[in-house]
Amino acid sequence: MIRTVLFGLLIPTLTLPLFAGGLQGPVQLREKDGRPRASLKDCVAILEPIEASVSAAGPSRPVSIRTVGKAFSPRVSLATPGTEVTFPNLDHILHNVFSVTQGNRFDTGQYQPGEAPRVKVASPGLVKLYCNVHHQMNAFLWVVTTPFAQLLDGKAGVAFGQVPTGTYRLRLWHPEAGEKAWTVKIGGGVTLGAWELDISLPALEPHKNKFGRDYAPPVDDRNY
C-alpha cells in the first residue's frame, strides 16, 4: 500500500498499476474584457476516470470552513463522501450555515461565537454554502470520489502525477466561471495540455434564505 496526496492530506490507497502517467498544463482565467486574471484562486481541477482503473478515495480528514469577518474562509474546499465538515465561528456575532444542495442538505441553526457545528457530506458534487443571517456570505465545497482533485490556488495550472493510464474527464470550475470539461487520454508519460475558463458569473450568486424567502434588508452594522 502507498499513500496518495489528496487535498494536501496523506490518504492510504491501493497500490497503483505498473503503468501510470501524468497530466500537466497551464490554466488561464479570462475576465469579461478578455484580460487574464493574475490568480487561479478558488479554481478547482477534478480528473475523473472514464475508462481507467482507479480506486475511489475514502473519507478525508475533517474540513474546517471558518466564519470570520462575515465571510467564509476558505471560500472553496474539497472533500470526499463521508467527510466531517466543521464551521468554527471566529466572529463575535451569530451565524447560521446552511445548504439546500440535493443530497447534502443541512442547517446548523444559529450558533454563537466560539462554537463550531459539524456536518457530514454524503453525495458527490458541488455543495453551495450560505449563511441565513448574512446574505453576502457564500462558499463552495466540492465532494469528489476521485483521488485526483486539487485547488489551483497559488499554482499556474494542472499538475497530476501517478495517474493510471486510461481515459479521463478533466473538469475545471471557478465560482465566477462555472464549469468546463475535456476528455483526456493519459499514457505512460506526461500528457500536456492548456485550458481556459471565462469569467461570466457574478461574484455572489443570487439566492434565497434557508426558508426559500428573500433576505430581510441589511441592518446598520457599521459598529461591527
N, C-alpha and C positions, 0 to 999 in steps of 0.2 A: 504493500500500500504506500502511496505517496500523499503529499499534501499539496492542494491547489490553492493559489491565492485568489480569493473571492471577495470583492469589495474591500480589499485591504486586510482581509482576515484569512487565517490558515484553516482550511477545512479538509478533513480526510476524504479522499476519493478513491475509486478503484484504480488499479494500475492502468496507465494509458496504453493504447495499442502501440505496436512496434513502429508503425508509420504515423508520424504526426508532422504537422507543418505549422504555419502561422499566417496571420493576416495583418498587414500594416499599410498605413497611408494617411495623408493629411485630411482633415475635415475643416470645412470653411462655413461659417455662419455669415450670411449676407443680409445687411439691413435693407429696408424697403427701398432706399435710394441706390442700392447696388454696392455700397461700400462694405468691405469686410469688417466684421466685428473682431475686435482685438482678442477677445477671450472666448473660450468654449465653456465657460462656467455654466453649470446646470444642464449641459448636454449629456445625453446617455447613449451608449452604444451597446447593443444586445446582439449576440451571434447565436442563432438558433439552428439546430440541426434539422435538415430536411431529409437527406439520405446520408446519414453518418451515425456511427456507433458512439454515443455519448451518454454517460451516466448522469441522471438528474442530480442536481445539487440538493443537499439536505438543508435543514433549518440552519440559518446563520446565527451568529451571536446576536444578542438584543441590539436593536437600533434605537438610538436616542435622537429625538427631534425636539429641540428646546423651543420654548416660547420666551423671547427676550426682546424688549423694545417694541412690543406689539408686532412682532414678526416671527416667522418660523425660521429656525436655523438648525440644520441646513434646509434650504428650500426644496432640494431634490435628494432623495435617498434611494438605496437599493436594498432589497431583502428577498428571502425565499419563503415559500408557503410554510406556515407554522412558526415563523419568527415572531418574537415578542417585541413590540414597539412601545417605548416609553415617551412621555411628553412632560419633561420637567418644566415647571413654571418658575422662571427666573425673574419675572416681573413682580411688582408689588400690587398687582390688580388681578381680578379674576379672569380666567379663560375657560373656554368650553370647546374642545376639539371634536369634530365630527366628520363623518364621510357618509355619503349616500351612494357610493360606488357599489354596483351589483356584485355580490359575493364577498364584499369586505365592508359592509355597513357597520358602523359603530357610533357611539355617542358617549363621551367621557362624563357628560354633565359638567356643571360649573365646578371648578376646583381652585383652591387657594394658592397664594404664593408659597413656594417651597414644596408643594405636592407634585407627584409625578405619576399620574394614572397610566395603566398599562393595558394594551390590547394585543391580540394575536391576529395576524393577517393570514388568510386561508387560501384565497384564489389568485392564480397568476393574472397579471395585468396591471394597468395604471390605476392607482388609488389616489383620488383627489381629496385633499385635506383642507378643511376650513375651520374658522373659529366662529361660534354662534354669537359671540359678544362683539367681535371686531370684523367688520365686513372686508377690510383691506388685507386680512391675513389669508394667505393661501400657500399650500405646499403640495408636493407630489411624491408618492412612493411607488417605485416600480417593483412589483413582485414577480420574480422570474424563476424558472426551473432549470435554465441552462447555467453551467458553471462559467460561461463566457459572457460576462456583462461588466461594464465599467462606466464610471463617471469620468468625463473628459476634462474636469476642472484642472487647470494648470498644465494641460497637455496640448500638443499640436494636432493630434489625430488619434486614430485607432492603432492599437498595438496588442494583438492577441498572440500568445505563444502556446506551444504544446497542444495544438488543436488536431484531433484525429482527422485523417483525410476523409473527404466527402463533400457533399453539397450542403450549403448553409443559407440562411436568410439573415442578412445584416440589416438591423433596424436602427436607425438614428432618430433621436427625438429631442426636442427642446420645448420648454413651455410656451415660447413665443413663435415657434415654427411648426409645431405639430410633428408628425412622423413621416419618414420616407423609408422605403425598404428596397434592398437589392439582393439578387441571388448571386452567391459567390461560390466558387469551387476551390477547395483547399487541397493542394497536393502535398508532396513530401518536403517541399521547400517553403519559402515565404512568398505568399501571394500579395502582390502590390495593387493598390488602388487609390482613388481620390474621390471624395464625396462632398456634396454641398447641401446645406439647408437654407431656406429663405425665410427670414423673419416676416411674418404676415399677421400674427395674432396679437391682441392687446396683452400687456404685462399682467393684468388682472382679469381673468375670465369672469364675465357676469354670472352671478349665481344667487340662489335664494338661501334663506337660513335653514336650519335643520327641520323646521316645520313646513318648508316649501313656500314660505311667505317672504315678502320684501323685508329687508332690514329696516329697523327704526332709524330716523335721521340721527347722525352722529351728535353726541353731546360735546360741549365745550371742554376739552381736556388739555388746555394749554398748561395746566399746572401738573401734568403728568410727569 
